[in-house]
Structure formats: structure tokens, C-alpha cells
Amino acid sequence: MITLELTGRLTPEDRAQRGISDGLLRLSVGLEHAENLMADLEQALNALVQ
């Protein structure tokens, strides 16, 4: 995996070659319950469209 810090250093051509688009959403999860993760993600996405 390539971290966000590293992808910021890539040229647009390099990101495209690796399949990293400007609209890519990277989601890192831990041991939380799936229901909690889905609720948190839904809340965050709803905040984006308001």
C-alpha cells in the first residue's frame, strides 16, 4: 500500500499509472464493529454533501 503522504509526492502521471485517482477514498479500519464503522462513514459522507 502507498500512504497518503507518499502519494502527494507522486506526479499526476505516476498516480494514474498506479490507479490512484483524485476521487480515491482510502478507508482503514481496525477492530470496531461493522455497524459502528458504517454509521461513522455514513455520517461523514452526509456531511460532505450538505
PDB file of N, CA, C and O in Angstrom:
ATOM      1  N   MET A   1       0.823  -1.179   0.000  1.00  0.00           N
ATOM      2  CA  MET A   1       0.000   0.000   0.000  1.00  0.00           C
ATOM      3  C   MET A   1       0.870   1.246   0.000  1.00  0.00           C
ATOM      4  O   MET A   1       1.978   1.253   0.535  1.00  0.00           O
ATOM      5  N   ILE A   2       0.351   2.279  -0.601  1.00  0.00           N
ATOM      6  CA  ILE A   2       1.039   3.559  -0.640  1.00  0.00           C
ATOM      7  C   ILE A   2       0.266   4.522   0.250  1.00  0.00           C
ATOM      8  O   ILE A   2      -0.938   4.698   0.064  1.00  0.00           O
ATOM      9  N   THR A   3       0.925   5.136   1.195  1.00  0.00           N
ATOM     10  CA  THR A   3       0.240   6.046   2.109  1.00  0.00           C
ATOM     11  C   THR A   3      -0.051   7.377   1.439  1.00  0.00           C
ATOM     12  O   THR A   3       0.538   7.711   0.411  1.00  0.00           O
ATOM     13  N   LEU A   4      -0.971   8.138   2.035  1.00  0.00           N
ATOM     14  CA  LEU A   4      -1.322   9.449   1.501  1.00  0.00           C
ATOM     15  C   LEU A   4      -0.104  10.353   1.427  1.00  0.00           C
ATOM     16  O   LEU A   4       0.060  11.109   0.470  1.00  0.00           O
ATOM     17  N   GLU A   5       0.737  10.276   2.424  1.00  0.00           N
ATOM     18  CA  GLU A   5       1.937  11.116   2.433  1.00  0.00           C
ATOM     19  C   GLU A   5       2.782  10.853   1.192  1.00  0.00           C
ATOM     20  O   GLU A   5       3.305  11.788   0.585  1.00  0.00           O
ATOM     21  N   LEU A   6       2.914   9.606   0.821  1.00  0.00           N
ATOM     22  CA  LEU A   6       3.722   9.264  -0.347  1.00  0.00           C
ATOM     23  C   LEU A   6       3.021   9.613  -1.645  1.00  0.00           C
ATOM     24  O   LEU A   6       3.677  10.035  -2.597  1.00  0.00           O
ATOM     25  N   THR A   7       1.702   9.449  -1.713  1.00  0.00           N
ATOM     26  CA  THR A   7       1.003   9.733  -2.963  1.00  0.00           C
ATOM     27  C   THR A   7       1.031  11.215  -3.284  1.00  0.00           C
ATOM     28  O   THR A   7       0.955  11.589  -4.454  1.00  0.00           O
ATOM     29  N   GLY A   8       1.136  12.066  -2.274  1.00  0.00           N
ATOM     30  CA  GLY A   8       1.224  13.501  -2.513  1.00  0.00           C
ATOM     31  C   GLY A   8       2.505  13.895  -3.214  1.00  0.00           C
ATOM     32  O   GLY A   8       2.586  14.966  -3.816  1.00  0.00           O
ATOM     33  N   ARG A   9       3.489  13.049  -3.140  1.00  0.00           N
ATOM     34  CA  ARG A   9       4.779  13.323  -3.787  1.00  0.00           C
ATOM     35  C   ARG A   9       4.835  12.794  -5.217  1.00  0.00           C
ATOM     36  O   ARG A   9       5.765  13.110  -5.959  1.00  0.00           O
ATOM     37  N   LEU A  10       3.856  12.000  -5.603  1.00  0.00           N
ATOM     38  CA  LEU A  10       3.843  11.432  -6.950  1.00  0.00           C
ATOM     39  C   LEU A  10       3.318  12.454  -7.951  1.00  0.00           C
ATOM     40  O   LEU A  10       2.490  13.301  -7.617  1.00  0.00           O
ATOM     41  N   THR A  11       3.807  12.362  -9.168  1.00  0.00           N
ATOM     42  CA  THR A  11       3.267  13.199 -10.232  1.00  0.00           C
ATOM     43  C   THR A  11       1.889  12.669 -10.602  1.00  0.00           C
ATOM     44  O   THR A  11       1.576  11.512 -10.321  1.00  0.00           O
ATOM     45  N   PRO A  12       1.064  13.497 -11.226  1.00  0.00           N
ATOM     46  CA  PRO A  12      -0.249  13.013 -11.667  1.00  0.00           C
ATOM     47  C   PRO A  12      -0.145  11.777 -12.569  1.00  0.00           C
ATOM     48  O   PRO A  12      -0.997  10.890 -12.515  1.00  0.00           O
ATOM     49  N   GLU A  13       0.893  11.726 -13.389  1.00  0.00           N
ATOM     50  CA  GLU A  13       1.083  10.574 -14.276  1.00  0.00           C
ATOM     51  C   GLU A  13       1.389   9.308 -13.471  1.00  0.00           C
ATOM     52  O   GLU A  13       0.871   8.233 -13.771  1.00  0.00           O
ATOM     53  N   ASP A  14       2.234   9.447 -12.450  1.00  0.00           N
ATOM     54  CA  ASP A  14       2.569   8.295 -11.608  1.00  0.00           C
ATOM     55  C   ASP A  14       1.348   7.796 -10.839  1.00  0.00           C
ATOM     56  O   ASP A  14       1.132   6.591 -10.715  1.00  0.00           O
ATOM     57  N   ARG A  15       0.541   8.748 -10.315  1.00  0.00           N
ATOM     58  CA  ARG A  15      -0.672   8.337  -9.597  1.00  0.00           C
ATOM     59  C   ARG A  15      -1.619   7.604 -10.534  1.00  0.00           C
ATOM     60  O   ARG A  15      -2.185   6.575 -10.163  1.00  0.00           O
ATOM     61  N   ALA A  16      -1.794   8.119 -11.738  1.00  0.00           N
ATOM     62  CA  ALA A  16      -2.684   7.474 -12.706  1.00  0.00           C
ATOM     63  C   ALA A  16      -2.182   6.082 -13.057  1.00  0.00           C
ATOM     64  O   ALA A  16      -2.975   5.148 -13.184  1.00  0.00           O
ATOM     65  N   GLN A  17      -0.884   5.939 -13.211  1.00  0.00           N
ATOM     66  CA  GLN A  17      -0.296   4.641 -13.541  1.00  0.00           C
ATOM     67  C   GLN A  17      -0.560   3.622 -12.434  1.00  0.00           C
ATOM     68  O   GLN A  17      -0.697   2.430 -12.709  1.00  0.00           O
ATOM     69  N   ARG A  18      -0.632   4.077 -11.199  1.00  0.00           N
ATOM     70  CA  ARG A  18      -0.874   3.195 -10.052  1.00  0.00           C
ATOM     71  C   ARG A  18      -2.360   3.049  -9.729  1.00  0.00           C
ATOM     72  O   ARG A  18      -2.725   2.340  -8.792  1.00  0.00           O
ATOM     73  N   GLY A  19      -3.214   3.717 -10.502  1.00  0.00           N
ATOM     74  CA  GLY A  19      -4.648   3.626 -10.262  1.00  0.00           C
ATOM     75  C   GLY A  19      -5.131   4.485  -9.110  1.00  0.00           C
ATOM     76  O   GLY A  19      -6.180   4.215  -8.523  1.00  0.00           O
ATOM     77  N   ILE A  20      -4.367   5.523  -8.783  1.00  0.00           N
ATOM     78  CA  ILE A  20      -4.722   6.413  -7.678  1.00  0.00           C
ATOM     79  C   ILE A  20      -5.346   7.670  -8.277  1.00  0.00           C
ATOM     80  O   ILE A  20      -4.637   8.539  -8.785  1.00  0.00           O
ATOM     81  N   SER A  21      -6.658   7.764  -8.218  1.00  0.00           N
ATOM     82  CA  SER A  21      -7.349   8.923  -8.779  1.00  0.00           C
ATOM     83  C   SER A  21      -7.580   9.966  -7.696  1.00  0.00           C
ATOM     84  O   SER A  21      -7.428   9.686  -6.507  1.00  0.00           O
ATOM     85  N   ASP A  22      -7.951  11.178  -8.120  1.00  0.00           N
ATOM     86  CA  ASP A  22      -8.236  12.240  -7.161  1.00  0.00           C
ATOM     87  C   ASP A  22      -9.468  11.910  -6.323  1.00  0.00           C
ATOM     88  O   ASP A  22      -9.625  12.433  -5.220  1.00  0.00           O
ATOM     89  N   GLY A  23     -10.335  11.055  -6.833  1.00  0.00           N
ATOM     90  CA  GLY A  23     -11.547  10.688  -6.107  1.00  0.00           C
ATOM     91  C   GLY A  23     -11.409   9.442  -5.262  1.00  0.00           C
ATOM     92  O   GLY A  23     -12.391   8.974  -4.686  1.00  0.00           O
ATOM     93  N   LEU A  24     -10.212   8.898  -5.179  1.00  0.00           N
ATOM     94  CA  LEU A  24      -9.995   7.672  -4.411  1.00  0.00           C
ATOM     95  C   LEU A  24     -10.225   7.911  -2.929  1.00  0.00           C
ATOM     96  O   LEU A  24      -9.748   8.894  -2.363  1.00  0.00           O
ATOM     97  N   LEU A  25     -10.951   7.012  -2.318  1.00  0.00           N
ATOM     98  CA  LEU A  25     -11.180   7.062  -0.879  1.00  0.00           C
ATOM     99  C   LEU A  25     -10.518   5.847  -0.263  1.00  0.00           C
ATOM    100  O   LEU A  25     -10.876   4.709  -0.567  1.00  0.00           O
ATOM    101  N   ARG A  26      -9.553   6.094   0.600  1.00  0.00           N
ATOM    102  CA  ARG A  26      -8.866   5.003   1.287  1.00  0.00           C
ATOM    103  C   ARG A  26      -9.454   4.907   2.681  1.00  0.00           C
ATOM    104  O   ARG A  26      -9.476   5.886   3.427  1.00  0.00           O
ATOM    105  N   LEU A  27      -9.926   3.731   3.023  1.00  0.00           N
ATOM    106  CA  LEU A  27     -10.560   3.511   4.311  1.00  0.00           C
ATOM    107  C   LEU A  27      -9.771   2.470   5.077  1.00  0.00           C
ATOM    108  O   LEU A  27      -9.632   1.329   4.638  1.00  0.00           O
ATOM    109  N   SER A  28      -9.261   2.870   6.213  1.00  0.00           N
ATOM    110  CA  SER A  28      -8.504   1.969   7.067  1.00  0.00           C
ATOM    111  C   SER A  28      -9.335   1.686   8.308  1.00  0.00           C
ATOM    112  O   SER A  28      -9.769   2.608   8.999  1.00  0.00           O
ATOM    113  N   VAL A  29      -9.551   0.415   8.586  1.00  0.00           N
ATOM    114  CA  VAL A  29     -10.394   0.051   9.726  1.00  0.00           C
ATOM    115  C   VAL A  29      -9.613  -0.814  10.695  1.00  0.00           C
ATOM    116  O   VAL A  29      -8.592  -1.410  10.350  1.00  0.00           O
ATOM    117  N   GLY A  30     -10.109  -0.865  11.891  1.00  0.00           N
ATOM    118  CA  GLY A  30      -9.470  -1.662  12.935  1.00  0.00           C
ATOM    119  C   GLY A  30     -10.411  -2.746  13.420  1.00  0.00           C
ATOM    120  O   GLY A  30     -10.949  -3.517  12.626  1.00  0.00           O
ATOM    121  N   LEU A  31     -10.604  -2.799  14.718  1.00  0.00           N
ATOM    122  CA  LEU A  31     -11.397  -3.860  15.329  1.00  0.00           C
ATOM    123  C   LEU A  31     -12.811  -3.420  15.690  1.00  0.00           C
ATOM    124  O   LEU A  31     -13.513  -4.132  16.407  1.00  0.00           O
ATOM    125  N   GLU A  32     -13.237  -2.255  15.203  1.00  0.00           N
ATOM    126  CA  GLU A  32     -14.569  -1.763  15.524  1.00  0.00           C
ATOM    127  C   GLU A  32     -15.639  -2.673  14.926  1.00  0.00           C
ATOM    128  O   GLU A  32     -15.394  -3.404  13.967  1.00  0.00           O
ATOM    129  N   HIS A  33     -16.816  -2.610  15.511  1.00  0.00           N
ATOM    130  CA  HIS A  33     -17.944  -3.358  14.963  1.00  0.00           C
ATOM    131  C   HIS A  33     -18.337  -2.752  13.616  1.00  0.00           C
ATOM    132  O   HIS A  33     -18.283  -1.536  13.436  1.00  0.00           O
ATOM    133  N   ALA A  34     -18.730  -3.599  12.684  1.00  0.00           N
ATOM    134  CA  ALA A  34     -19.082  -3.151  11.336  1.00  0.00           C
ATOM    135  C   ALA A  34     -20.187  -2.102  11.365  1.00  0.00           C
ATOM    136  O   ALA A  34     -20.154  -1.145  10.591  1.00  0.00           O
ATOM    137  N   GLU A  35     -21.154  -2.273  12.242  1.00  0.00           N
ATOM    138  CA  GLU A  35     -22.263  -1.316  12.320  1.00  0.00           C
ATOM    139  C   GLU A  35     -21.763   0.080  12.706  1.00  0.00           C
ATOM    140  O   GLU A  35     -22.237   1.082  12.171  1.00  0.00           O
ATOM    141  N   ASN A  36     -20.813   0.139  13.626  1.00  0.00           N
ATOM    142  CA  ASN A  36     -20.253   1.431  14.032  1.00  0.00           C
ATOM    143  C   ASN A  36     -19.476   2.078  12.890  1.00  0.00           C
ATOM    144  O   ASN A  36     -19.570   3.286  12.672  1.00  0.00           O
ATOM    145  N   LEU A  37     -18.716   1.275  12.172  1.00  0.00           N
ATOM    146  CA  LEU A  37     -17.950   1.804  11.040  1.00  0.00           C
ATOM    147  C   LEU A  37     -18.874   2.351   9.965  1.00  0.00           C
ATOM    148  O   LEU A  37     -18.640   3.434   9.428  1.00  0.00           O
ATOM    149  N   MET A  38     -19.922   1.603   9.653  1.00  0.00           N
ATOM    150  CA  MET A  38     -20.859   2.039   8.617  1.00  0.00           C
ATOM    151  C   MET A  38     -21.575   3.316   9.039  1.00  0.00           C
ATOM    152  O   MET A  38     -21.786   4.203   8.212  1.00  0.00           O
ATOM    153  N   ALA A  39     -21.949   3.424  10.303  1.00  0.00           N
ATOM    154  CA  ALA A  39     -22.613   4.635  10.795  1.00  0.00           C
ATOM    155  C   ALA A  39     -21.667   5.833  10.727  1.00  0.00           C
ATOM    156  O   ALA A  39     -22.077   6.919  10.318  1.00  0.00           O
ATOM    157  N   ASP A  40     -20.420   5.648  11.119  1.00  0.00           N
ATOM    158  CA  ASP A  40     -19.437   6.735  11.058  1.00  0.00           C
ATOM    159  C   ASP A  40     -19.183   7.176   9.626  1.00  0.00           C
ATOM    160  O   ASP A  40     -19.100   8.372   9.345  1.00  0.00           O
ATOM    161  N   LEU A  41     -19.061   6.218   8.725  1.00  0.00           N
ATOM    162  CA  LEU A  41     -18.825   6.537   7.319  1.00  0.00           C
ATOM    163  C   LEU A  41     -20.029   7.254   6.719  1.00  0.00           C
ATOM    164  O   LEU A  41     -19.872   8.223   5.976  1.00  0.00           O
ATOM    165  N   GLU A  42     -21.222   6.780   7.039  1.00  0.00           N
ATOM    166  CA  GLU A  42     -22.435   7.430   6.539  1.00  0.00           C
ATOM    167  C   GLU A  42     -22.520   8.875   7.032  1.00  0.00           C
ATOM    168  O   GLU A  42     -22.865   9.776   6.268  1.00  0.00           O
ATOM    169  N   GLN A  43     -22.206   9.091   8.302  1.00  0.00           N
ATOM    170  CA  GLN A  43     -22.232  10.439   8.864  1.00  0.00           C
ATOM    171  C   GLN A  43     -21.221  11.342   8.153  1.00  0.00           C
ATOM    172  O   GLN A  43     -21.533  12.489   7.834  1.00  0.00           O
ATOM    173  N   ALA A  44     -20.038  10.841   7.910  1.00  0.00           N
ATOM    174  CA  ALA A  44     -19.006  11.633   7.235  1.00  0.00           C
ATOM    175  C   ALA A  44     -19.405  11.961   5.801  1.00  0.00           C
ATOM    176  O   ALA A  44     -19.223  13.092   5.350  1.00  0.00           O
ATOM    177  N   LEU A  45     -19.945  10.986   5.087  1.00  0.00           N
ATOM    178  CA  LEU A  45     -20.349  11.223   3.702  1.00  0.00           C
ATOM    179  C   LEU A  45     -21.518  12.196   3.628  1.00  0.00           C
ATOM    180  O   LEU A  45     -21.569  13.039   2.733  1.00  0.00           O
ATOM    181  N   ASN A  46     -22.452  12.086   4.561  1.00  0.00           N
ATOM    182  CA  ASN A  46     -23.574  13.028   4.594  1.00  0.00           C
ATOM    183  C   ASN A  46     -23.092  14.450   4.846  1.00  0.00           C
ATOM    184  O   ASN A  46     -23.649  15.398   4.292  1.00  0.00           O
ATOM    185  N   ALA A  47     -22.077  14.606   5.663  1.00  0.00           N
ATOM    186  CA  ALA A  47     -21.533  15.937   5.940  1.00  0.00           C
ATOM    187  C   ALA A  47     -20.901  16.542   4.687  1.00  0.00           C
ATOM    188  O   ALA A  47     -20.885  17.763   4.525  1.00  0.00           O
ATOM    189  N   LEU A  48     -20.387  15.700   3.811  1.00  0.00           N
ATOM    190  CA  LEU A  48     -19.765  16.198   2.580  1.00  0.00           C
ATOM    191  C   LEU A  48     -20.779  16.792   1.618  1.00  0.00           C
ATOM    192  O   LEU A  48     -20.468  17.745   0.903  1.00  0.00           O
ATOM    193  N   VAL A  49     -21.978  16.247   1.591  1.00  0.00           N
ATOM    194  CA  VAL A  49     -22.970  16.682   0.608  1.00  0.00           C
ATOM    195  C   VAL A  49     -23.877  17.789   1.135  1.00  0.00           C
ATOM    196  O   VAL A  49     -24.726  18.288   0.396  1.00  0.00           O
ATOM    197  N   GLN A  50     -23.715  18.178   2.379  1.00  0.00           N
ATOM    198  CA  GLN A  50     -24.560  19.246   2.941  1.00  0.00           C
ATOM    199  C   GLN A  50     -23.959  20.599   2.715  1.00  0.00           C
ATOM    200  O   GLN A  50     -24.537  21.607   3.123  1.00  0.00           O
TER     201      GLN A  50
END
